[in-house]
């Protein structure tokens, strides 16, 4: 049952987490060089873990409760990643390392939006199945 709307949302979240990190820079340092997620192993690992959870969640369509829990776990991971970006941009002294923030710092927000939309659709499916079971 892969032809559901939450599959599209989870696929978009996986593409955002795994594909767009190589396209958009996180920030530019003081020398004007773009810094990408693959330059920091922590951010690369968190982005790829988020993408892996999204892909695994796509194939958990038979177990909607587990799919919903994986979505929430993915939201928490992306919030933590966003917190790391905020921490790095606020605690580094002056403008020495992060000169100009890039759109890559906002990729976790986009991923969170797609995962929330997927969780709403999963919840809607679960409610529909419960209502049909009630009629039997």
RODONU-752632 format. One record per residue: x, y, z of N, C-alpha, C, O, CB in turn. Coordinates in steps of 0.1 Angstrom, whole numbers, padded with zeros to 4 digits, always signed. Atoms other than C-alpha are relative to their C-alpha. Glycine has a CB too. Layout:
XYZXYZXYZXYZXYZ
...
//
This chain:
+0008-0012+0000+0000+0000+0000+0009+0012+0000+0008+0021+0009-0010+0000+0012
-0009-0011+0001+0027+0024-0011-0006+0012-0006+0001+0023-0007+0012-0004-0007
+0006-0011+0007+0003+0046-0030-0008+0010+0009-0019+0014+0005-0009-0005-0011
+0007-0009-0009-0007+0068+0000+0008+0013+0000+0020+0014-0004-0001-0006+0014
-0006-0014+0000+0000+0105+0005+0012+0001+0010+0021+0008+0007-0011+0010+0003
-0011-0001-0009+0022+0099+0035+0013-0006-0006+0024-0002-0001-0003-0008+0013
-0012+0005+0007+0046+0079+0012+0007+0012-0007+0019+0013-0007-0004-0011-0009
-0005-0012+0007+0050+0111-0008+0007+0009+0009+0018+0014+0007-0011+0007-0008
-0005-0009-0010+0056+0132+0023+0013-0006+0005+0023+0002+0007-0010+0003+0011
-0012+0006-0006+0081+0107+0037+0012+0000-0010+0023+0001-0007-0003-0014+0005
-0010+0000+0010+0099+0105+0004+0006+0014-0002+0018+0015-0004-0006-0005-0014
-0005-0014+0001+0102+0143+0002+0009+0003+0012+0019+0010+0010-0012+0010-0001
-0009-0002-0011+0116+0143+0037+0013-0007-0001+0023-0001+0003-0008-0005+0013
-0012+0007+0002+0141+0117+0028+0009+0007-0011+0021+0008-0009-0002-0015-0005
-0007-0007+0010+0151+0136-0003+0006+0013+0005+0017+0017+0002-0009+0004-0013
-0005-0012-0006+0154+0168+0017+0012-0003+0009+0022+0004+0009-0011+0007+0009
-0011+0003-0010+0176+0151+0044+0012-0006-0007+0023-0004-0002-0005-0010+0010
-0012+0007+0006+0198+0130+0020+0005+0007-0012+0017+0005-0016-0004-0014-0002
-0005-0005+0013+0199+0148-0013+0003+0015+0000+0014+0019-0005-0011-0002-0009
-0003-0015+0001+0197+0186-0007+0011+0004+0009+0016+0016+0007-0013+0007+0005
-0012-0004-0008+0225+0186+0019+0012+0001-0008+0022+0008-0004+0002-0010+0012
-0011-0001+0008+0249+0181-0009-0001+0012-0010+0009+0016-0017+0002-0013-0008
+0002-0011+0009+0234+0210-0029+0001+0013+0007+0008+0023+0002-0014-0001-0007
+0000-0013-0007+0229+0238-0004+0010+0000+0012+0011-0010+0019-0015+0002+0006
-0010-0001-0010+0256+0250+0019-0006+0004+0013-0017+0010+0014+0011+0010-0004
+0005-0003-0014+0251+0253+0057+0004+0015+0003-0005+0022+0008+0006-0009+0010
-0004-0014-0002+0271+0286+0059+0013+0002-0008+0018-0007-0014+0002+0003+0015
-0013-0003+0006+0301+0304+0045+0009+0005+0011+0005+0013+0020-0002+0011-0011
-0010-0004-0010+0332+0308+0066+0005+0014-0003+0002+0020-0013+0011-0010+0002
-0005-0014+0002+0351+0341+0069+0009+0001-0013+0011+0012-0018+0009+0004+0012
-0007-0001+0013+0372+0332+0038-0009+0000-0012-0004+0001-0023+0010-0012+0000
+0009+0000+0011+0341+0330+0017-0003-0014-0006-0009-0015-0016+0004+0009-0010
+0002+0014+0005+0342+0292+0013-0013-0006+0005-0016-0004+0017+0012-0009+0003
+0013+0006-0005+0309+0273+0015+0003-0012+0008+0012-0020+0004-0009-0004-0013
-0002+0011-0009+0307+0248+0043-0013-0009-0002-0024-0004+0001+0002+0004+0015
+0011+0010+0002+0285+0217+0035-0001-0009+0012+0008-0010+0020+0002-0007-0013
+0002+0009-0011+0271+0191+0058+0010-0011+0000+0013-0017+0011-0014-0007-0002
-0010+0011+0000+0296+0165+0046+0014+0004+0006+0022-0004+0008+0002-0005-0014
-0013-0005-0007+0324+0187+0061+0000-0003+0015+0011-0003+0021+0001+0015-0003
+0002+0004-0015+0311+0178+0096-0006-0013+0001-0018-0015-0003-0008+0011+0008
+0005+0014-0001+0307+0141+0103-0013-0001+0009-0021-0009+0006+0011-0009+0006
+0012+0000-0008+0281+0149+0130-0013+0003-0007-0023-0003-0007+0002+0009+0013
+0012-0005+0007+0257+0168+0108-0003-0010-0012-0014-0013-0014+0003+0014-0006
+0002+0010+0011+0262+0143+0079-0007-0012+0005-0016-0017-0001+0013-0003-0007
+0006+0012-0006+0254+0114+0102-0014+0002+0004-0023-0006+0002+0008-0004+0012
+0014-0003-0004+0223+0131+0116-0009+0002-0012-0021-0003-0012+0000+0012+0009
+0008-0002+0012+0210+0141+0082-0003-0014-0007-0014-0017-0011+0007+0009-0011
+0002+0014+0006+0216+0105+0068-0009-0009+0009-0016-0017+0003+0013-0006-0003
+0009+0007-0009+0200+0090+0099-0015+0004-0002-0023-0005-0002+0004+0001+0014
+0013-0004+0002+0170+0111+0094-0006-0005-0013-0018-0009-0014-0001+0016+0000
+0005+0005+0013+0167+0101+0057-0002-0015+0001-0012-0020-0005+0011+0003-0011
+0002+0015-0002+0171+0064+0067-0012-0003+0007-0020-0012+0004+0012-0006+0007
+0013+0002-0008+0143+0067+0093-0012+0002-0009-0022-0005-0008+0000+0009+0012
+0011-0003+0009+0121+0082+0066-0002-0011-0010-0014-0015-0012+0003+0013-0007
+0001+0011+0010+0128+0055+0041-0005-0013+0007-0014-0020+0001+0014-0003-0007
+0005+0012-0007+0123+0027+0067-0015+0002+0003-0023-0007+0003+0008-0002+0013
+0013-0003-0003+0091+0044+0077-0010-0002-0012-0021-0005-0010-0002+0014+0006
+0008+0002+0012+0078+0043+0041-0004-0015-0001-0016-0018-0004+0008+0004-0012
+0003+0014+0001+0080+0005+0042-0007-0006+0012-0009-0019+0012+0012-0007-0003
+0007+0005-0012+0063+0002+0076-0015+0002-0001-0022+0005+0009+0005+0006+0013
+0014-0004+0002+0029+0008+0060-0010-0010+0006-0022-0007+0008-0003+0001-0015
+0009+0010-0007+0014-0024+0076-0001+0002+0015-0011-0001+0021+0005-0014-0003
+0000-0003-0014+0023-0012+0111-0001+0015+0001+0010+0021+0003+0012-0007+0007
+0001-0015+0000+0009+0023+0112+0004+0006+0013+0009+0017+0013-0015+0004-0002
-0004-0005-0013+0016+0027+0149+0015+0002+0001+0020+0012+0005-0005-0009+0012
-0015-0001+0001+0053+0020+0144+0004+0011-0010+0014+0018-0007+0006-0014-0004
-0003-0011+0009+0053+0043+0114-0002+0013+0006+0006+0022+0003-0009-0002-0013
+0003-0013-0007+0038+0071+0135+0011+0003+0010+0016+0014+0011-0013-0001+0007
-0010-0002-0010+0064+0065+0162+0014+0003-0006+0021+0012-0002+0002-0013+0009
-0013-0003+0007+0093+0065+0137-0001+0015-0005+0010+0021-0005+0002-0009-0012
+0002-0014+0004+0079+0098+0124+0003+0010+0011+0010+0020+0010-0014+0003-0005
-0003-0008-0012+0080+0113+0159+0015+0000+0003+0020+0010+0007-0008-0004+0012
-0014+0001-0002+0115+0100+0164+0008+0008-0010+0018+0015-0006+0005-0014+0000
-0006-0008+0011+0125+0116+0131-0001+0015+0003+0008+0023+0001-0005-0004-0013
+0002-0014-0003+0110+0149+0142+0010+0004+0011+0016+0015+0011-0015+0003+0004
-0009-0003-0012+0130+0148+0175+0014+0001-0005+0022+0010-0001-0001-0011+0011
-0014+0000+0006+0162+0140+0155+0002+0013-0007+0013+0019-0006+0002-0012-0009
-0001-0013+0008+0156+0170+0132+0000+0012+0009+0007+0022+0006-0011+0001-0010
-0001-0011-0009+0149+0193+0161+0013+0001+0007+0018+0012+0009-0012-0002+0011
-0013+0000-0006+0181+0182+0177+0011+0005-0010+0020+0013-0006+0004-0014+0005
-0009-0005+0011+0199+0189+0144-0001+0015-0001+0009+0022-0003-0002-0007-0013
+0002-0014+0001+0184+0223+0142+0006+0007+0013+0011+0018+0011-0015+0003+0000
-0006-0005-0012+0195+0229+0178+0015+0001-0001+0021+0011+0004-0004-0008+0012
-0014+0000+0002+0230+0220+0169+0004+0012-0009+0014+0019-0007+0005-0013-0006
-0003-0012+0009+0229+0246+0141-0001+0013+0007+0007+0022+0005-0009-0001-0013
+0002-0013-0008+0216+0273+0164+0011+0001+0009+0016+0012+0011-0014+0000+0007
-0011+0000-0010+0242+0264+0190+0013+0005-0007+0020+0013-0002+0002-0014+0006
-0012-0004+0007+0270+0266+0164+0000+0015-0005+0010+0021-0004+0002-0009-0012
+0001-0014+0005+0258+0299+0150+0000+0010+0011+0004+0022+0008-0012+0002-0009
+0000-0010-0011+0254+0316+0184+0012-0001+0009+0015+0010+0015-0013-0003+0008
-0010+0001-0010+0283+0303+0204+0014+0002-0006+0024+0004+0001+0000-0013+0007
-0014-0002+0006+0312+0307+0179+0003+0015+0002-0005+0023-0001+0000-0004-0015
-0004-0014-0004+0331+0338+0188-0001+0009-0013+0006+0007-0023+0014+0001+0006
+0001-0010+0011+0322+0368+0166-0004-0005-0013-0013-0014-0014+0013+0007-0001
+0003+0005+0013+0321+0363+0129+0012-0007-0006+0015-0007-0018-0004+0012-0009
-0012+0007+0004+0352+0342+0128-0002-0012-0009+0004-0013-0019+0009-0004+0012
+0002+0012+0007+0338+0310+0115-0012+0000-0009-0011-0003-0021+0000-0012+0009
+0013-0001+0008+0302+0315+0103-0002+0014-0004-0006+0023+0004-0012-0006+0009
+0001-0013+0005+0302+0345+0082-0015+0003-0005-0021+0013-0002+0010+0003-0011
+0014-0002+0006+0269+0341+0062-0007-0014+0001-0002-0024-0004+0001+0005-0014
+0007+0012-0001+0243+0315+0070-0006-0004-0014-0011+0005-0021-0011+0001+0010
+0006+0005+0012+0231+0293+0041-0013-0006+0002-0018-0007+0013+0010-0010-0007
+0013+0006-0001+0198+0277+0033+0001-0014+0006-0010-0019+0010-0007+0000-0014
-0002+0013-0005+0212+0244+0044-0003-0001+0015-0007-0012+0020+0014-0005-0002
+0004+0000-0014+0206+0254+0080-0015-0002+0002-0019-0006+0013+0005+0012+0007
+0014+0001-0001+0169+0254+0073-0006-0013-0005-0018-0015-0005-0007+0012-0007
+0004+0013+0005+0167+0219+0058-0007-0008+0010-0017-0015+0007+0011-0007-0006
+0007+0008-0010+0157+0203+0091-0014+0005+0002-0023-0003+0005+0007+0001+0013
+0013-0005-0002+0127+0226+0093-0009-0005-0012-0021-0008-0009+0000+0016+0000
+0008+0005+0011+0115+0216+0058-0003-0015+0002-0014-0019-0001+0008+0002-0013
+0002+0014-0002+0120+0180+0067-0010-0003+0011-0018-0012+0010+0013-0007+0004
+0010+0002-0010+0100+0184+0099-0014+0003-0005-0023-0004-0001+0003+0010+0012
+0014-0003+0005+0071+0200+0080-0005-0013-0008-0017-0016-0006+0001+0012-0009
+0004+0011+0008+0070+0170+0056-0003-0012+0009-0013-0019+0007+0011-0004-0010
+0002+0011-0009+0072+0145+0085-0013+0002+0008-0021-0007+0011+0012-0002+0010
+0012-0003-0007+0044+0163+0104-0012-0003-0009-0022-0008-0005+0000+0015+0005
+0011+0003+0009+0022+0161+0073-0002-0015-0002-0013-0019-0003+0003+0007-0014
+0001+0015+0001+0030+0124+0069-0007-0006+0013-0015-0015+0011+0014-0006-0002
+0006+0005-0013+0021+0118+0106-0015+0003+0000-0023-0005+0006+0007+0006+0012
+0014-0003+0000-0012+0136+0101-0008-0010-0009-0019-0014-0006-0003+0014-0005
+0006+0010+0009-0020+0113+0071+0000-0014+0006-0010-0021+0004+0007+0000-0013
+0000+0013-0007-0010+0082+0091-0010-0001+0011-0017-0011+0012+0014-0003+0006
+0010-0001-0011-0032+0093+0120-0014-0001-0007-0023-0008-0001+0001+0013+0008
+0013+0000+0007-0061+0098+0095-0003-0014-0005-0014-0019-0003+0000+0010-0012
+0002+0014+0004-0056+0063+0081-0003-0009+0012-0012-0018+0011+0013-0005-0007
+0003+0008-0012-0055+0048+0116-0014+0002+0005-0021-0007+0009+0010+0003+0011
+0014-0003-0004-0087+0066+0125-0010-0007-0009-0021-0011-0005-0002+0015+0001
+0010+0006+0010-0104+0053+0093-0001-0015+0002-0012-0021+0002+0005+0003-0014
+0001+0015-0003-0094+0017+0101-0007-0003+0012-0015-0013+0013+0015-0005+0000
+0008+0002-0012-0107+0020+0136-0015+0002-0002-0022-0006+0004+0005+0010+0011
+0014-0002+0002-0140+0033+0124-0006-0011-0008-0018-0015-0006-0002+0014-0007
+0005+0011+0008-0144+0005+0099-0001-0012+0009-0010-0020+0008+0009-0003-0012
+0000+0012-0009-0135-0021+0126-0012+0001+0010-0018-0009+0014+0013+0000+0008
+0011-0002-0009-0162-0005+0148-0013-0005-0007-0023-0010+0000-0001+0014+0004
+0012+0004+0007-0188-0012+0121-0002-0015-0002-0013-0020-0004+0000+0007-0014
+0001+0015+0002-0180-0049+0118-0005-0007+0012-0007-0019+0012+0013-0006-0003
//
